[in-house]
Amino acid sequence: MNAVRVALELPVIVLGPVLCRLRGHRWHAWQHHAAPTLRICIRCGRTS
């Protein structure tokens, strides 16, 4: 894994849900049988 790529992606992963909330997007939580609970933004489809 490239350290620079990870360093660039980490803030997006952390700040993505925060930016969605600031824009007034709503999150929907659902559980898949093969995965832990996943939250997805209803408006833009961003996951967390």
CHARMM-style PDB file with segment names, atoms N, HN, CA, C and O in Angstrom:
ATOM      1  N   MET     1       0.828  -1.178   0.000  1.00  0.00      PROA
ATOM      2  CA  MET     1       0.000   0.000   0.000  1.00  0.00      PROA
ATOM      3  C   MET     1       0.877   1.247   0.000  1.00  0.00      PROA
ATOM      4  O   MET     1       1.868   1.326   0.726  1.00  0.00      PROA
ATOM      5  N   ASN     2       0.509   2.186  -0.797  1.00  0.00      PROA
ATOM      6  HN  ASN     2      -0.296   2.122  -1.386  1.00  0.00      PROA
ATOM      7  CA  ASN     2       1.284   3.414  -0.901  1.00  0.00      PROA
ATOM      8  C   ASN     2       0.924   4.352   0.254  1.00  0.00      PROA
ATOM      9  O   ASN     2      -0.246   4.688   0.436  1.00  0.00      PROA
ATOM     10  N   ALA     3       1.917   4.774   1.029  1.00  0.00      PROA
ATOM     11  HN  ALA     3       2.868   4.502   0.881  1.00  0.00      PROA
ATOM     12  CA  ALA     3       1.684   5.612   2.209  1.00  0.00      PROA
ATOM     13  C   ALA     3       1.074   6.962   1.840  1.00  0.00      PROA
ATOM     14  O   ALA     3       0.250   7.495   2.584  1.00  0.00      PROA
ATOM     15  N   VAL     4       1.471   7.512   0.704  1.00  0.00      PROA
ATOM     16  HN  VAL     4       2.141   7.080   0.100  1.00  0.00      PROA
ATOM     17  CA  VAL     4       0.922   8.804   0.279  1.00  0.00      PROA
ATOM     18  C   VAL     4      -0.559   8.664  -0.046  1.00  0.00      PROA
ATOM     19  O   VAL     4      -1.365   9.522   0.315  1.00  0.00      PROA
ATOM     20  N   ARG     5      -0.908   7.594  -0.720  1.00  0.00      PROA
ATOM     21  HN  ARG     5      -0.254   6.897  -1.013  1.00  0.00      PROA
ATOM     22  CA  ARG     5      -2.312   7.362  -1.074  1.00  0.00      PROA
ATOM     23  C   ARG     5      -3.168   7.202   0.175  1.00  0.00      PROA
ATOM     24  O   ARG     5      -4.267   7.751   0.257  1.00  0.00      PROA
ATOM     25  N   VAL     6      -2.665   6.454   1.141  1.00  0.00      PROA
ATOM     26  HN  VAL     6      -1.772   6.009   1.075  1.00  0.00      PROA
ATOM     27  CA  VAL     6      -3.392   6.265   2.399  1.00  0.00      PROA
ATOM     28  C   VAL     6      -3.555   7.596   3.118  1.00  0.00      PROA
ATOM     29  O   VAL     6      -4.625   7.887   3.652  1.00  0.00      PROA
ATOM     30  N   ALA     7      -2.501   8.406   3.136  1.00  0.00      PROA
ATOM     31  HN  ALA     7      -1.631   8.170   2.702  1.00  0.00      PROA
ATOM     32  CA  ALA     7      -2.553   9.708   3.806  1.00  0.00      PROA
ATOM     33  C   ALA     7      -3.573  10.631   3.145  1.00  0.00      PROA
ATOM     34  O   ALA     7      -4.186  11.455   3.824  1.00  0.00      PROA
ATOM     35  N   LEU     8      -3.763  10.508   1.843  1.00  0.00      PROA
ATOM     36  HN  LEU     8      -3.265   9.838   1.291  1.00  0.00      PROA
ATOM     37  CA  LEU     8      -4.736  11.338   1.144  1.00  0.00      PROA
ATOM     38  C   LEU     8      -6.165  10.835   1.328  1.00  0.00      PROA
ATOM     39  O   LEU     8      -7.102  11.633   1.371  1.00  0.00      PROA
ATOM     40  N   GLU     9      -6.337   9.521   1.436  1.00  0.00      PROA
ATOM     41  HN  GLU     9      -5.576   8.873   1.401  1.00  0.00      PROA
ATOM     42  CA  GLU     9      -7.677   8.954   1.558  1.00  0.00      PROA
ATOM     43  C   GLU     9      -8.226   9.044   2.977  1.00  0.00      PROA
ATOM     44  O   GLU     9      -9.440   9.138   3.156  1.00  0.00      PROA
ATOM     45  N   LEU    10      -7.371   9.017   3.979  1.00  0.00      PROA
ATOM     46  HN  LEU    10      -6.385   8.941   3.834  1.00  0.00      PROA
ATOM     47  CA  LEU    10      -7.831   8.993   5.364  1.00  0.00      PROA
ATOM     48  C   LEU    10      -8.700  10.197   5.731  1.00  0.00      PROA
ATOM     49  O   LEU    10      -9.762  10.004   6.323  1.00  0.00      PROA
ATOM     50  N   PRO    11      -8.297  11.438   5.406  1.00  0.00      PROA
ATOM     51  CA  PRO    11      -9.175  12.571   5.742  1.00  0.00      PROA
ATOM     52  C   PRO    11     -10.542  12.490   5.063  1.00  0.00      PROA
ATOM     53  O   PRO    11     -11.546  12.906   5.642  1.00  0.00      PROA
ATOM     54  N   VAL    12     -10.589  11.963   3.852  1.00  0.00      PROA
ATOM     55  HN  VAL    12      -9.774  11.624   3.381  1.00  0.00      PROA
ATOM     56  CA  VAL    12     -11.862  11.828   3.139  1.00  0.00      PROA
ATOM     57  C   VAL    12     -12.762  10.838   3.862  1.00  0.00      PROA
ATOM     58  O   VAL    12     -13.963  11.071   3.997  1.00  0.00      PROA
ATOM     59  N   ILE    13     -12.188   9.738   4.326  1.00  0.00      PROA
ATOM     60  HN  ILE    13     -11.212   9.549   4.216  1.00  0.00      PROA
ATOM     61  CA  ILE    13     -12.960   8.729   5.047  1.00  0.00      PROA
ATOM     62  C   ILE    13     -13.499   9.303   6.352  1.00  0.00      PROA
ATOM     63  O   ILE    13     -14.646   9.052   6.722  1.00  0.00      PROA
ATOM     64  N   VAL    14     -12.667  10.071   7.045  1.00  0.00      PROA
ATOM     65  HN  VAL    14     -11.735  10.274   6.745  1.00  0.00      PROA
ATOM     66  CA  VAL    14     -13.057  10.624   8.342  1.00  0.00      PROA
ATOM     67  C   VAL    14     -14.031  11.786   8.178  1.00  0.00      PROA
ATOM     68  O   VAL    14     -15.016  11.874   8.910  1.00  0.00      PROA
ATOM     69  N   LEU    15     -13.764  12.675   7.226  1.00  0.00      PROA
ATOM     70  HN  LEU    15     -12.963  12.603   6.632  1.00  0.00      PROA
ATOM     71  CA  LEU    15     -14.571  13.886   7.078  1.00  0.00      PROA
ATOM     72  C   LEU    15     -15.804  13.706   6.198  1.00  0.00      PROA
ATOM     73  O   LEU    15     -16.710  14.539   6.231  1.00  0.00      PROA
ATOM     74  N   GLY    16     -15.853  12.649   5.424  1.00  0.00      PROA
ATOM     75  HN  GLY    16     -15.118  11.972   5.397  1.00  0.00      PROA
ATOM     76  CA  GLY    16     -16.992  12.439   4.529  1.00  0.00      PROA
ATOM     77  C   GLY    16     -18.339  12.483   5.229  1.00  0.00      PROA
ATOM     78  O   GLY    16     -19.201  13.264   4.829  1.00  0.00      PROA
ATOM     79  N   PRO    17     -18.551  11.672   6.262  1.00  0.00      PROA
ATOM     80  CA  PRO    17     -19.836  11.708   6.973  1.00  0.00      PROA
ATOM     81  C   PRO    17     -20.121  13.057   7.621  1.00  0.00      PROA
ATOM     82  O   PRO    17     -21.275  13.479   7.690  1.00  0.00      PROA
ATOM     83  N   VAL    18     -19.079  13.738   8.096  1.00  0.00      PROA
ATOM     84  HN  VAL    18     -18.141  13.395   8.040  1.00  0.00      PROA
ATOM     85  CA  VAL    18     -19.260  15.053   8.729  1.00  0.00      PROA
ATOM     86  C   VAL    18     -19.753  16.060   7.691  1.00  0.00      PROA
ATOM     87  O   VAL    18     -20.666  16.838   7.966  1.00  0.00      PROA
ATOM     88  N   LEU    19     -19.154  16.049   6.508  1.00  0.00      PROA
ATOM     89  HN  LEU    19     -18.412  15.417   6.285  1.00  0.00      PROA
ATOM     90  CA  LEU    19     -19.572  16.974   5.453  1.00  0.00      PROA
ATOM     91  C   LEU    19     -21.003  16.698   5.012  1.00  0.00      PROA
ATOM     92  O   LEU    19     -21.754  17.631   4.728  1.00  0.00      PROA
ATOM     93  N   CYS    20     -21.380  15.442   4.953  1.00  0.00      PROA
ATOM     94  HN  CYS    20     -20.769  14.684   5.184  1.00  0.00      PROA
ATOM     95  CA  CYS    20     -22.759  15.106   4.586  1.00  0.00      PROA
ATOM     96  C   CYS    20     -23.734  15.674   5.611  1.00  0.00      PROA
ATOM     97  O   CYS    20     -24.772  16.229   5.250  1.00  0.00      PROA
ATOM     98  N   ARG    21     -23.397  15.536   6.880  1.00  0.00      PROA
ATOM     99  HN  ARG    21     -22.554  15.086   7.173  1.00  0.00      PROA
ATOM    100  CA  ARG    21     -24.280  16.063   7.933  1.00  0.00      PROA
ATOM    101  C   ARG    21     -24.383  17.582   7.852  1.00  0.00      PROA
ATOM    102  O   ARG    21     -25.464  18.140   8.041  1.00  0.00      PROA
ATOM    103  N   LEU    22     -23.268  18.257   7.572  1.00  0.00      PROA
ATOM    104  HN  LEU    22     -22.389  17.804   7.418  1.00  0.00      PROA
ATOM    105  CA  LEU    22     -23.292  19.715   7.459  1.00  0.00      PROA
ATOM    106  C   LEU    22     -24.173  20.170   6.300  1.00  0.00      PROA
ATOM    107  O   LEU    22     -24.767  21.247   6.351  1.00  0.00      PROA
ATOM    108  N   ARG    23     -24.253  19.358   5.269  1.00  0.00      PROA
ATOM    109  HN  ARG    23     -23.770  18.483   5.228  1.00  0.00      PROA
ATOM    110  CA  ARG    23     -25.088  19.696   4.109  1.00  0.00      PROA
ATOM    111  C   ARG    23     -26.548  19.330   4.334  1.00  0.00      PROA
ATOM    112  O   ARG    23     -27.395  19.616   3.488  1.00  0.00      PROA
ATOM    113  N   GLY    24     -26.851  18.702   5.462  1.00  0.00      PROA
ATOM    114  HN  GLY    24     -26.163  18.469   6.149  1.00  0.00      PROA
ATOM    115  CA  GLY    24     -28.234  18.345   5.760  1.00  0.00      PROA
ATOM    116  C   GLY    24     -28.653  17.000   5.206  1.00  0.00      PROA
ATOM    117  O   GLY    24     -29.844  16.694   5.171  1.00  0.00      PROA
ATOM    118  N   HSD    25     -27.697  16.187   4.770  1.00  0.00      PROA
ATOM    119  HN  HSD    25     -26.729  16.435   4.798  1.00  0.00      PROA
ATOM    120  CA  HSD    25     -28.038  14.859   4.272  1.00  0.00      PROA
ATOM    121  C   HSD    25     -28.431  13.960   5.434  1.00  0.00      PROA
ATOM    122  O   HSD    25     -27.997  14.173   6.566  1.00  0.00      PROA
ATOM    123  N   ARG    26     -29.247  12.964   5.156  1.00  0.00      PROA
ATOM    124  HN  ARG    26     -29.600  12.792   4.236  1.00  0.00      PROA
ATOM    125  CA  ARG    26     -29.688  12.039   6.193  1.00  0.00      PROA
ATOM    126  C   ARG    26     -29.046  10.677   5.977  1.00  0.00      PROA
ATOM    127  O   ARG    26     -28.882  10.223   4.844  1.00  0.00      PROA
ATOM    128  N   TRP    27     -28.689  10.038   7.077  1.00  0.00      PROA
ATOM    129  HN  TRP    27     -28.823  10.407   7.997  1.00  0.00      PROA
ATOM    130  CA  TRP    27     -28.044   8.728   7.028  1.00  0.00      PROA
ATOM    131  C   TRP    27     -29.048   7.637   7.337  1.00  0.00      PROA
ATOM    132  O   TRP    27     -29.925   7.800   8.185  1.00  0.00      PROA
ATOM    133  N   HSD    28     -28.909   6.535   6.643  1.00  0.00      PROA
ATOM    134  HN  HSD    28     -28.197   6.402   5.954  1.00  0.00      PROA
ATOM    135  CA  HSD    28     -29.757   5.372   6.868  1.00  0.00      PROA
ATOM    136  C   HSD    28     -28.849   4.203   7.224  1.00  0.00      PROA
ATOM    137  O   HSD    28     -27.903   3.907   6.494  1.00  0.00      PROA
ATOM    138  N   ALA    29     -29.131   3.538   8.339  1.00  0.00      PROA
ATOM    139  HN  ALA    29     -29.899   3.779   8.932  1.00  0.00      PROA
ATOM    140  CA  ALA    29     -28.313   2.398   8.768  1.00  0.00      PROA
ATOM    141  C   ALA    29     -29.013   1.104   8.364  1.00  0.00      PROA
ATOM    142  O   ALA    29     -30.226   0.967   8.525  1.00  0.00      PROA
ATOM    143  N   TRP    30     -28.252   0.173   7.849  1.00  0.00      PROA
ATOM    144  HN  TRP    30     -27.267   0.284   7.718  1.00  0.00      PROA
ATOM    145  CA  TRP    30     -28.809  -1.135   7.522  1.00  0.00      PROA
ATOM    146  C   TRP    30     -27.764  -2.197   7.778  1.00  0.00      PROA
ATOM    147  O   TRP    30     -26.566  -1.914   7.796  1.00  0.00      PROA
ATOM    148  N   GLN    31     -28.219  -3.411   7.974  1.00  0.00      PROA
ATOM    149  HN  GLN    31     -29.192  -3.640   7.960  1.00  0.00      PROA
ATOM    150  CA  GLN    31     -27.303  -4.505   8.291  1.00  0.00      PROA
ATOM    151  C   GLN    31     -27.394  -5.573   7.209  1.00  0.00      PROA
ATOM    152  O   GLN    31     -28.481  -6.026   6.851  1.00  0.00      PROA
ATOM    153  N   HSD    32     -26.248  -5.961   6.704  1.00  0.00      PROA
ATOM    154  HN  HSD    32     -25.365  -5.593   6.996  1.00  0.00      PROA
ATOM    155  CA  HSD    32     -26.163  -7.023   5.704  1.00  0.00      PROA
ATOM    156  C   HSD    32     -25.749  -8.296   6.411  1.00  0.00      PROA
ATOM    157  O   HSD    32     -25.010  -8.252   7.395  1.00  0.00      PROA
ATOM    158  N   HSD    33     -26.217  -9.428   5.918  1.00  0.00      PROA
ATOM    159  HN  HSD    33     -26.817  -9.464   5.119  1.00  0.00      PROA
ATOM    160  CA  HSD    33     -25.928 -10.689   6.602  1.00  0.00      PROA
ATOM    161  C   HSD    33     -24.435 -11.002   6.654  1.00  0.00      PROA
ATOM    162  O   HSD    33     -23.988 -11.724   7.545  1.00  0.00      PROA
ATOM    163  N   ALA    34     -23.656 -10.466   5.708  1.00  0.00      PROA
ATOM    164  HN  ALA    34     -24.019  -9.879   4.984  1.00  0.00      PROA
ATOM    165  CA  ALA    34     -22.226 -10.792   5.657  1.00  0.00      PROA
ATOM    166  C   ALA    34     -21.345  -9.637   6.117  1.00  0.00      PROA
ATOM    167  O   ALA    34     -20.119  -9.728   6.047  1.00  0.00      PROA
ATOM    168  N   ALA    35     -21.956  -8.556   6.587  1.00  0.00      PROA
ATOM    169  HN  ALA    35     -22.952  -8.483   6.643  1.00  0.00      PROA
ATOM    170  CA  ALA    35     -21.163  -7.382   6.957  1.00  0.00      PROA
ATOM    171  C   ALA    35     -21.724  -6.757   8.230  1.00  0.00      PROA
ATOM    172  O   ALA    35     -22.899  -6.938   8.548  1.00  0.00      PROA
ATOM    173  N   PRO    36     -20.894  -6.032   8.948  1.00  0.00      PROA
ATOM    174  CA  PRO    36     -21.412  -5.295  10.107  1.00  0.00      PROA
ATOM    175  C   PRO    36     -22.341  -4.175   9.646  1.00  0.00      PROA
ATOM    176  O   PRO    36     -22.472  -3.920   8.449  1.00  0.00      PROA
ATOM    177  N   THR    37     -22.965  -3.528  10.578  1.00  0.00      PROA
ATOM    178  HN  THR    37     -22.858  -3.735  11.550  1.00  0.00      PROA
ATOM    179  CA  THR    37     -23.892  -2.443  10.248  1.00  0.00      PROA
ATOM    180  C   THR    37     -23.193  -1.399   9.383  1.00  0.00      PROA
ATOM    181  O   THR    37     -22.083  -0.966   9.693  1.00  0.00      PROA
ATOM    182  N   LEU    38     -23.841  -1.006   8.314  1.00  0.00      PROA
ATOM    183  HN  LEU    38     -24.743  -1.358   8.062  1.00  0.00      PROA
ATOM    184  CA  LEU    38     -23.296  -0.035   7.369  1.00  0.00      PROA
ATOM    185  C   LEU    38     -24.230   1.162   7.326  1.00  0.00      PROA
ATOM    186  O   LEU    38     -25.449   1.002   7.276  1.00  0.00      PROA
ATOM    187  N   ARG    39     -23.660   2.360   7.346  1.00  0.00      PROA
ATOM    188  HN  ARG    39     -22.670   2.490   7.387  1.00  0.00      PROA
ATOM    189  CA  ARG    39     -24.472   3.570   7.218  1.00  0.00      PROA
ATOM    190  C   ARG    39     -24.251   4.151   5.835  1.00  0.00      PROA
ATOM    191  O   ARG    39     -23.121   4.227   5.354  1.00  0.00      PROA
ATOM    192  N   ILE    40     -25.331   4.557   5.206  1.00  0.00      PROA
ATOM    193  HN  ILE    40     -26.250   4.496   5.597  1.00  0.00      PROA
ATOM    194  CA  ILE    40     -25.236   5.121   3.857  1.00  0.00      PROA
ATOM    195  C   ILE    40     -26.051   6.407   3.792  1.00  0.00      PROA
ATOM    196  O   ILE    40     -27.150   6.483   4.342  1.00  0.00      PROA
ATOM    197  N   CYS    41     -25.513   7.401   3.126  1.00  0.00      PROA
ATOM    198  HN  CYS    41     -24.621   7.339   2.680  1.00  0.00      PROA
ATOM    199  CA  CYS    41     -26.211   8.675   2.959  1.00  0.00      PROA
ATOM    200  C   CYS    41     -27.298   8.488   1.909  1.00  0.00      PROA
ATOM    201  O   CYS    41     -27.025   8.034   0.798  1.00  0.00      PROA
ATOM    202  N   ILE    42     -28.531   8.841   2.265  1.00  0.00      PROA
ATOM    203  HN  ILE    42     -28.753   9.210   3.167  1.00  0.00      PROA
ATOM    204  CA  ILE    42     -29.652   8.644   1.352  1.00  0.00      PROA
ATOM    205  C   ILE    42     -29.522   9.540   0.124  1.00  0.00      PROA
ATOM    206  O   ILE    42     -29.896   9.133  -0.976  1.00  0.00      PROA
ATOM    207  N   ARG    43     -29.002  10.740   0.292  1.00  0.00      PROA
ATOM    208  HN  ARG    43     -28.697  11.071   1.185  1.00  0.00      PROA
ATOM    209  CA  ARG    43     -28.956  11.705  -0.813  1.00  0.00      PROA
ATOM    210  C   ARG    43     -27.808  11.448  -1.786  1.00  0.00      PROA
ATOM    211  O   ARG    43     -28.023  11.422  -2.997  1.00  0.00      PROA
ATOM    212  N   CYS    44     -26.583  11.255  -1.269  1.00  0.00      PROA
ATOM    213  HN  CYS    44     -26.409  11.276  -0.285  1.00  0.00      PROA
ATOM    214  CA  CYS    44     -25.443  11.148  -2.197  1.00  0.00      PROA
ATOM    215  C   CYS    44     -24.841   9.744  -2.252  1.00  0.00      PROA
ATOM    216  O   CYS    44     -23.952   9.497  -3.066  1.00  0.00      PROA
ATOM    217  N   GLY    45     -25.302   8.820  -1.407  1.00  0.00      PROA
ATOM    218  HN  GLY    45     -26.024   9.021  -0.746  1.00  0.00      PROA
ATOM    219  CA  GLY    45     -24.829   7.448  -1.462  1.00  0.00      PROA
ATOM    220  C   GLY    45     -23.500   7.205  -0.779  1.00  0.00      PROA
ATOM    221  O   GLY    45     -22.938   6.116  -0.898  1.00  0.00      PROA
ATOM    222  N   ARG    46     -22.982   8.197  -0.062  1.00  0.00      PROA
ATOM    223  HN  ARG    46     -23.439   9.081   0.035  1.00  0.00      PROA
ATOM    224  CA  ARG    46     -21.707   8.024   0.636  1.00  0.00      PROA
ATOM    225  C   ARG    46     -21.901   7.030   1.783  1.00  0.00      PROA
ATOM    226  O   ARG    46     -22.921   7.061   2.471  1.00  0.00      PROA
ATOM    227  N   THR    47     -20.931   6.160   1.982  1.00  0.00      PROA
ATOM    228  HN  THR    47     -20.102   6.135   1.423  1.00  0.00      PROA
ATOM    229  CA  THR    47     -21.013   5.182   3.066  1.00  0.00      PROA
ATOM    230  C   THR    47     -20.024   5.509   4.161  1.00  0.00      PROA
ATOM    231  O   THR    47     -19.027   6.198   3.950  1.00  0.00      PROA
ATOM    232  N   SER    48     -20.328   4.999   5.326  1.00  0.00      PROA
ATOM    233  HN  SER    48     -21.139   4.439   5.497  1.00  0.00      PROA
ATOM    234  CA  SER    48     -19.404   5.176   6.450  1.00  0.00      PROA
ATOM    235  C   SER    48     -19.326   3.893   7.243  1.00  0.00      PROA
ATOM    236  OT1 SER    48     -18.601   3.824   8.236  1.00  0.00      PROA
TER     237      SER     48
END
